[in-house]
Amino acid sequence: MSKIDPKDAQIEAAVFRRLLAHLDHRKDVQNIDLMGYGGFCRNCLSDWYQEAAEALGESVDKDAARERIYGMPYGDFKAQYQGKASEEQLERMNESVAKNKLP
């Protein structure tokens, strides 16, 4: 792993916090749409958060990681903000996710 400049780490942390605030503000944007157009969603971010914590020797369970990303328990978010995905959304998501394989 390459060494990260402390200033870069601070900037990246600020960007991450801004992304979380933006996603919190835009609860109208469904995970299925994020997946369909960007190939990632809030659940992906929570998985990446959990993996990064574990890489640093910290234990973060899935529920805690999701609550960090969603700003509330995942079940509450789903009940309040998540709608049923259409066939078109599911197809777009599947096409987008197929592009996610990193070299």
N, C-alpha and C positions, 0 to 999 in steps of 0.2 A: 504494500500500500504506500503510495507516495505521501509525502508530508504536505499538509495543508497549512498555508499561511494563516496565522490567527486572525488577521483582518479579513481575509477571504471567508473564514469560518463564521465570523460575526455577520458579514454581509449576507452569506447564504442562509444563516439562521433568521435574519430579518426578512429575507425574501420568503422563506418558508412560512413564517408567522403571517406575512401579508397574504400569501396564498390561502392559508387556513381562514383568515378573516374574510377574504373574498368569497370563498366557498360557503362560509357561514352566512354571508349576506345573500348569496344566490342559491338559496335552498330550492328555488324553483327549477334549477338545472338538475335534471335527473342523472343518477349514476349511469344509467343505460346510455344516455346521450354523451356523457363524458367518454364512456368506453367506445361508443360508435364513432366519435370524431377524433378523440385523442388517444385511444388505446389504453387509457387508465381511468380510474375513478377513485372515489374516497376510500373504498375498501383496499385498493392497491396502495394508496398512500399509507394506510394503517399497517398493511403488511410490510411495506418498506421501513416504516417507523420501527416496527417490532424487530425486523432484521438488523437495522442499524444499531438499536439498543443492545441487542445480543452480541453484535460484533464488538461492542465496547464493554462487554462483560456485564451488562445490565439485563435483568429478567423483566420483561414486560409481556403480560399475557394479551391474547387477542382482544378481549373485551376492553382492557385498559387502553390499548393502542387505538381501537376504534373510537372510544370515548374522547381521546385526545384529538383525533381528526374531526370527528363529528361535533364535538362540543357538547355532547349529551350521550346517554346510552344509545347504542345502535338501534335497539328495538324501538325506542321512543322516536328516533329519527324516521325509521321506516314507517311507523304508524302515522306520523304527522305529515311527512313530506313525500314519501315514495309512492308513485303510482304504478299501475300494471303496465308492463312493457308491451308495445305493439309488435307484431310480426316484423314490420319494417325496421323497428329499432333493434330487434334481436338479430336480424340479418346484417345490418350495418355494423353492429358490435362484433359479430363473428368475423366479418371481413377485416375489420380494424385490428382485432386481437391477433389474427393470423399474421399481421405485419410486425408483431412485437418481438420476434426472435432477434436478439442482439448478436452481432458477429462475435 
